[in-house]
Amino acid sequence: MNKTASMFVGGILVGAFLATAGFSMFLRGQKAGGGQQSKLVLKLGHGLDTAHPVHKAMEFMKQRIEELSGGEVTVDIYPSSVLGSETQCIEQLQNGSLAMTKTSAAAMENFIPAMSVYGLPYVFRDSDHYWNVLNGDIGKRLLQQGESKFLRGLCYYDGGSRNFYTKETPIRTPDDLKGLKIRVMNSATAIDMVKAMGGSPTPIAWGELYSALAQGTVDGAENNPPSFTSNKHYEVCKHFTLDGHTRIPDMLLISSRVWKKLDPQVQAWVQEAADESVVFQRKLWQEKTLESLEQAKAEGVTVYEVDTAAFAAKVAPMLAEVEDPEVRDLLKQISEVK
């Protein structure tokens, strides 16, 4: 081989080495403290504050990964949207520039249409039925459906039940929603649900909701008790109805591009730590929900327990008219879970 050809081949080999090393540095980062062993660092970005039960669960996961790996693997967590919005973090997972993020299953409808089943009202009979579905074959299957979009689900976190809350009009029956402008997520399923109950759904960004309530742009909204209190919506809304119309889980995602680069042992550690963090988070969420309801009452909010069957009856036609054959099949499967 002549000198020119030799230099050309050598250049190709060096280029390939640098490309591989670059991705390795993304995962591993720099050697800590000048030690001999590189630590594998996985970046996790999300939009929640540090007091949120899901953030605390991810901190628990980080600790468990470090324990399981003997310090060889860790997770750097960036909360409060410092790495971007929920959508931006998902996009970063898809291109492999971010390892993990937390998202709502509702936001995943755009990537996995079958996920819309979680946003349908009164799909779950109670909390036990909800977790039996999520932890069973149906939930695990849906976690993996995002692989083609480079999004792999690791686990579900409890997002609680969503309930109506209003400024002036108490919601004791579905008829009380008639004529009221209710803030909803920008989700076709959520919009159809409020319409079916007689309300006027109004999509508004979560960060803009407090001012929209205060200014009368909307008459009320719907969410779980911890979100209601942590965002101080009790200052303008004095009626909270425990109708539990939906139970939409949060999800912990990892980039498939990153996952496939991990050693099988590291994958096992990450999955084990994620599974353990779910148990930890569920306990925190239950405690936070009870605490939030008590806080709301102390702030002058009236909490109503209602006949949920009346609300479920209003949206029954909506479930019967689901067009997507996969979602229809999922509804049938979910109803058969004990």
C-alpha positions as a printed Julia matrix, in Angstrom:
338×3 Matrix{Float64}:
   0.0    0.0    0.0
   1.47   3.39  -0.97
   1.86   6.27   1.47
  -1.18   8.22   0.21
  -3.51   5.22   0.5
  -2.14   4.43   3.94
  -2.86   7.94   5.17
  -6.41   7.77   3.73
  -7.22   4.49   5.52
  -5.66   5.83   8.7
  -7.87   8.92   8.51
 -11.01   6.8    8.21
 -10.03   4.73  11.26
  -9.29   7.82  13.33
 -12.62   9.4   12.31
 -14.55   6.28  13.3
 -12.76   6.19  16.64
 -13.55   9.82  17.4
 -17.24   9.4   16.53
 -17.52   6.43  18.89
 -15.58   8.24  21.58
 -17.84  11.29  21.26
 -20.98   9.31  22.0
 -19.19   7.52  24.84
 -18.32  10.87  26.38
 -21.99  11.9   26.2
 -22.89   8.88  28.28
 -19.88   8.71  30.56
 -18.82  12.3   31.11
 -15.41  13.03  32.6
 -13.55  11.03  35.21
 -14.66  12.14  38.65
 -11.93  13.51  40.92
  -9.12  12.36  38.7
  -9.86   8.71  39.52
  -9.05   5.81  37.25
 -12.64   4.75  36.59
 -15.03   6.66  34.33
 -18.55   7.07  35.67
 -21.48   6.55  33.31
 -23.68   9.66  33.62
 -27.24   9.68  32.25
 -28.89  13.11  31.89
 -32.55  13.41  32.93
 -34.53  16.6   32.28
 -38.12  17.36  33.28
 -40.51  20.22  34.02
 -41.5   19.54  37.63
 -40.31  21.41  40.72
 -38.08  19.68  43.25
 -40.88  19.28  45.82
 -43.0   17.16  43.46
 -43.38  13.44  44.36
 -42.29  12.4   40.86
 -39.06  14.42  41.13
 -38.39  12.82  44.51
 -39.0    9.4   42.96
 -36.43  10.13  40.27
 -33.94  11.17  42.95
 -34.65   7.83  44.65
 -34.0    6.09  41.33
 -30.68   7.93  40.97
 -29.64   6.75  44.45
 -30.61   3.15  43.71
 -28.74   3.12  40.38
 -25.62   4.31  42.18
 -26.06   1.6   44.84
 -26.75  -1.2   42.36
 -23.81  -0.23  40.15
 -21.36   0.4   42.99
 -21.03   3.99  41.85
 -20.26   3.13  38.23
 -23.53   4.67  36.97
 -25.36   7.81  38.05
 -28.11  10.16  36.85
 -27.82  13.94  36.6
 -31.32  15.39  37.11
 -32.3   18.8   35.69
 -35.76  19.84  37.03
 -38.03  22.84  36.42
 -37.69  22.85  32.61
 -34.06  24.06  32.66
 -33.38  21.79  29.66
 -36.59  22.76  27.88
 -40.33  22.12  27.91
 -41.89  18.67  28.05
 -42.08  18.53  24.26
 -38.52  19.78  23.84
 -37.18  17.16  26.24
 -39.0   14.43  24.3
 -37.44  15.72  21.08
 -34.0   15.63  22.73
 -34.6   11.97  23.64
 -35.46  11.23  20.03
 -32.18  12.64  18.75
 -30.18  11.1   21.59
 -28.91  14.35  23.13
 -30.81  13.66  26.39
 -31.08  10.27  28.08
 -34.31  10.46  30.1
 -37.36  12.59  30.78
 -40.73  12.45  32.5
 -43.91  13.1   30.57
 -47.65  12.66  30.92
 -49.22   9.78  29.02
 -51.54  12.42  27.53
 -48.57  14.09  25.81
 -47.55  10.72  24.38
 -50.77  10.5   22.33
 -48.94  12.38  19.57
 -46.33   9.62  19.38
 -48.37   6.58  20.41
 -52.05   7.02  19.41
 -53.07   4.03  21.55
 -52.0    6.01  24.65
 -55.2    8.03  24.24
 -56.96   5.18  26.06
 -55.48   6.5   29.32
 -57.14   9.87  28.78
 -60.64   8.46  28.29
 -62.97   9.11  31.24
 -63.94   6.4   33.71
 -61.84   3.7   32.04
 -60.6    2.52  35.44
 -62.96   1.3   38.15
 -60.68   2.29  41.02
 -57.02   2.63  42.02
 -56.44  -1.14  42.22
 -57.83  -1.66  38.71
 -55.67   1.22  37.46
 -52.43  -0.29  38.77
 -53.34  -3.82  37.71
 -53.64  -2.5   34.16
 -50.44  -0.42  34.25
 -48.34  -3.17  35.83
 -49.84  -5.9   33.66
 -49.43  -6.91  30.02
 -51.41  -3.93  28.68
 -49.34  -1.3   30.46
 -46.01  -2.95  29.66
 -46.95  -3.32  26.0
 -47.84   0.36  25.69
 -44.56   1.39  27.35
 -42.69  -0.19  24.44
 -44.82   1.14  21.61
 -42.74   4.28  21.28
 -39.6    2.37  20.23
 -40.16   3.25  16.57
 -40.05   6.93  17.63
 -36.87   6.33  19.7
 -38.83   6.56  22.98
 -38.71   3.64  25.4
 -40.94   3.65  28.48
 -39.3    2.53  31.72
 -42.21   2.83  34.15
 -45.39   4.67  35.12
 -45.75   7.12  38.0
 -49.03   7.94  39.72
 -50.52  11.13  38.28
 -53.58  10.86  40.49
 -57.18  11.3   39.46
 -58.24  14.48  37.69
 -61.16  16.42  39.13
 -63.11  19.6   38.34
 -62.62  22.79  40.32
 -64.37  26.11  39.81
 -64.52  29.73  40.95
 -68.22  30.31  41.56
 -70.4   27.34  40.63
 -70.08  24.12  42.66
 -70.01  21.0   40.44
 -72.22  18.43  42.17
 -73.68  16.85  39.02
 -72.67  16.89  35.34
 -75.48  19.35  34.65
 -73.66  21.95  36.75
 -71.0   22.11  34.03
 -73.4   23.5   31.44
 -72.24  26.85  30.11
 -69.0   26.84  32.09
 -65.65  27.43  30.41
 -63.32  24.73  31.71
 -59.59  24.77  31.05
 -58.34  21.5   29.59
 -55.04  20.21  28.22
 -54.57  20.59  24.49
 -55.89  17.06  23.98
 -58.73  16.02  21.71
 -59.8   13.44  24.29
 -60.0   16.01  27.11
 -61.91  18.43  24.88
 -64.45  15.79  23.86
 -64.93  14.74  27.49
 -65.86  18.22  28.72
 -68.16  18.71  25.72
 -69.91  15.42  26.5
 -70.57  16.65  30.03
 -72.03  19.92  28.75
 -69.13  22.24  29.5
 -67.16  24.49  27.17
 -63.58  23.15  26.95
 -60.89  25.81  26.69
 -57.28  24.71  26.05
 -54.84  26.96  27.9
 -51.16  26.4   28.74
 -50.72  25.26  32.33
 -48.38  28.13  33.16
 -51.03  30.65  32.06
 -53.93  29.09  33.94
 -53.7   31.01  37.22
 -54.07  34.38  35.47
 -56.8   32.97  33.19
 -58.79  31.92  36.28
 -58.17  35.23  38.07
 -59.2   37.27  35.02
 -62.29  35.18  34.33
 -61.07  33.83  30.98
 -62.23  30.44  32.25
 -64.63  29.49  35.04
 -62.68  26.49  36.22
 -60.25  23.72  35.37
 -59.53  20.08  36.14
 -56.52  18.4   37.7
 -55.32  16.43  40.72
 -55.26  17.86  44.27
 -51.45  18.31  44.51
 -51.39  20.35  41.29
 -54.35  22.4   42.52
 -52.6   23.4   45.76
 -48.98  23.63  44.58
 -50.03  26.21  41.96
 -52.21  28.08  44.47
 -55.36  27.77  42.39
 -57.25  27.66  45.7
 -56.74  31.42  45.85
 -59.29  31.89  43.06
 -61.22  28.58  42.96
 -63.17  27.74  46.09
 -64.98  24.6   44.86
 -63.23  21.25  44.3
 -65.22  18.23  43.12
 -63.9   14.7   43.66
 -65.4   13.23  40.49
 -62.19  11.45  39.4
 -63.06  11.51  35.71
 -59.62  10.39  34.49
 -56.48   8.74  35.86
 -53.68   9.65  33.47
 -50.29   8.29  34.52
 -46.95   9.99  34.2
 -44.23   8.08  32.37
 -40.47   7.87  32.69
 -38.9    7.63  29.23
 -35.41   6.81  28.06
 -34.04   7.49  24.6
 -33.92   4.25  22.61
 -30.74   5.54  21.0
 -29.13   5.76  24.46
 -30.7    2.53  25.78
 -29.28   0.43  22.96
 -25.77   1.72  23.72
 -25.95   0.57  27.36
 -24.48  -2.74  28.47
 -27.19  -5.32  29.37
 -26.1   -5.14  33.02
 -26.55  -1.35  33.05
 -29.96  -1.72  31.41
 -30.94  -4.15  34.18
 -29.78  -1.72  36.89
 -31.69   1.18  35.33
 -34.9   -0.85  34.96
 -34.68  -2.25  38.49
 -34.13   1.21  39.98
 -37.02   2.65  37.95
 -39.37  -0.12  39.12
 -38.41   0.45  42.75
 -38.96   4.2   42.37
 -42.58   3.54  41.36
 -43.35   1.95  44.74
 -41.63   4.87  46.48
 -43.54   7.46  44.41
 -46.97   5.86  44.93
 -46.61   6.18  48.7
 -45.46   9.8   48.4
 -48.35  10.59  46.05
 -50.98   9.19  48.42
 -49.56  11.24  51.28
 -49.33  14.38  49.14
 -52.92  14.01  47.89
 -54.36  13.8   51.42
 -52.16  16.69  52.53
 -53.28  18.81  49.55
 -56.97  18.25  50.21
 -56.52  19.28  53.84
 -54.56  22.36  52.74
 -57.3   23.29  50.27
 -59.95  23.05  52.98
 -57.81  25.2   55.3
 -57.69  27.81  52.53
 -61.49  27.98  52.4
 -62.13  25.51  49.56
 -65.22  23.32  49.78
 -64.48  19.74  48.68
 -67.44  17.81  47.28
 -67.84  14.03  47.1
 -70.25  13.18  44.3
 -72.0   10.3   42.57
 -69.43   9.46  39.89
 -71.9    7.13  38.15
 -73.84  10.18  36.95
 -70.69  11.64  35.39
 -69.71   8.3   33.85
 -73.16   7.98  32.28
 -72.71  11.32  30.52
 -69.53  10.2   28.78
 -70.58   6.6   28.06
 -71.57   7.49  24.45
 -68.1    8.98  23.96
 -66.49   5.64  24.81
 -68.93   3.78  22.58
 -68.02   6.02  19.63
 -64.23   5.51  19.79
 -63.15   4.99  16.17
 -59.58   3.74  16.52
 -59.79  -0.09  16.4
 -56.7   -0.5   18.6
 -58.12   1.8   21.29
 -61.5   -0.01  21.12
 -59.69  -3.3   21.63
 -57.71  -1.86  24.53
 -60.91  -0.65  26.21
 -62.27  -4.19  26.02
 -59.04  -5.66  27.4
 -58.92  -3.13  30.25
 -62.53  -3.87  31.22
 -61.61  -7.55  31.57
 -58.7   -6.91  33.95
 -59.64  -7.79  37.52
